[in-house]
Amino acid sequence: MSDEISQPMQTELFAASLRADKNDLKTFLDALAIKLEGSLPDHTKVIRKGGVFSRERSVKEIVVTLGENRYRIGREKQGFLIAVREHMVRGIVLKTEQTTVDQWIDELSGALAQLASHSAQSRAALERFLLE
């Protein structure tokens, strides 16, 4: 992403990339985990279900920590997605808000665009995110 792309445009690009796999909920978390782990490994933690010898190790929850916010999305036992944003100060969660998946995507996209605007290394990582 070049410096010529404005932050609102970057936000829209990130949101479109995140939504690309949303229609298939079964693979949505797996695809999102691959994208986020590959582009932002220092900010992303993926929790997988299944044991050590389990054949299927699908994603149970994704946690992305950016600044003072932590974005979590995961699958309930019934298969529904739960999206949460947590506001933290010095590692302590002060506020937890459950949101819709679309709102979660929009908020995470905005945070990713802001991260990209602060450093060249982050911008390069997020370029990889968009290209995957």
Secondary structure as UniProt FT lines:
FT   TURN            3..4
FT   HELIX           7..19
FT   TURN            20..23
FT   HELIX           25..39
FT   TURN            41..43
FT   STRAND          44..48
FT   TURN            52..53
FT   STRAND          59..66
FT   TURN            67..68
FT   STRAND          69..75
FT   TURN            77..78
FT   STRAND          81..89
FT   TURN            90..91
FT   STRAND          92..99
FT   HELIX           101..118
FT   HELIX           120..131
//
